């Protein structure tokens, strides 16, 4: 009798858990999805196991492509193998100690109907705490070059422009970037008094206290429809200068599926490029 009672309890528990799971997976999700930690999503992006290959589109016109490759940096000499286990017995691919993260960028872009295209590559570097520490972006349309380098520790930004063989170079402190008029003057573009507010948004011309862009990332767990199927994703959004919205759809492991930028620019994962998708 006791065995039958235990069997009945286990069966009821199993049925209840399956019903709850079915409801969680199949019932209508709350509007806008469920909030999740933006830090959790950012960690998934930096540690995604695969690269994201994306088409760059404006409306229905393809402008180019970009490849986004995350990489976890590790210290191979950080620790010795676990007690009683040789180096060969450790799991393949195991990361001993993370020292940082790097995102590699590579792509091509055509901004007009002309056959000439812009090639670009760069990398973003983060420390073990996922804090930004370096940036490099290089754009070329031979023989022309545009390059930006920034270092968080030195708090400096370097610009290189012009011919690839003899580029013009200028270095700025981050403190100078809070004064657009000084930055333009350093680039050899002095402006008459009172003209700058007409050229830039007020948020960038109201002094250092107003320069903070107030960029707040909102992350949610939601569904994404791919044809007749739907998959769980992360949705991340932010508003730049309270005016321009950026919306990002990520897989659960951090792969970029879709990125919507201002001016009707959209980046779509190659795997989804020929499938109908909708929210």
C-alpha positions, 0 to 999 in steps of 0.5 A: 500500500505504501509503495502505491502511495509513493508511486501515485505521489511521484506520478502526480509530481511528474504530471504537475511539472510537465503541465507547468513546463508546457504552460511556460513554453506554450502559453502567451508570454507577457507583452514585451517579455520578462525583464532580465539582467543586462549584465547576464545578456552582455556576458552571453554576448562576450562568451558566445561560442560562434561568430555572427555573420550579418547582412547590412541592409537599408530597407530592402537594399543590401549595403554590405556585410559584417562579421562579429567574432567574440573571443575569450582571453585566458592565461594558460599558465594561471593554474596547475591541473587539478590534484591527481589529474594530468594536463591531458586529462583536463576537459578539452577547451577548458578556460583556466582563468579569464583575463579579458574578452575581445570582439573582432569586427570585419566587413564591407560596406557600399554607401552608394550605387558606385562600385567602390566599397569601404572595407573595415575591421577593428576590435573591442577589448574588455578586461576580466570584469567586462569593463571596456579597455580599448577600441580600434576601428579602421576603414579604408577605401584605397588609398584613403584611410580613416582610423580611430584608436581609444585607450581607457587606461590612458584616457586618450583617443587617436585619429588617423585620416588621409592617405594610407602611406602618410596619414594625418594624425591627431591625439585627444584626451577624453576630457577634450571630447566633452568640449566639441568646439575645442575638438573641432578646433583641434581638427582645424575646423574653427566655428563662428560663435553661436554656430555649434548649437545649430549643428549638434544636438543640445545634449552635446553642446550644453557642457560636460555635465550634460554630455552623459548620453544617459544610455540605459540598456533594457534587456528582456527574455522573449520570443522571436518568430522564424517562419511558423516556429518561434524561439526564445531570445533576448531582446535588448534596447536603448535610446541614444540622446533620448531620440535614437533607438537601438534594438537588438535580438540575440539567441540564448547563447549570445549570437546576434540575430538582428540589430536595428539602428537609426536611419532604417539600417538593419543587420540580419544574421545570414542564417535568417536572411531568407526566412520571414521573421517577425516579433 
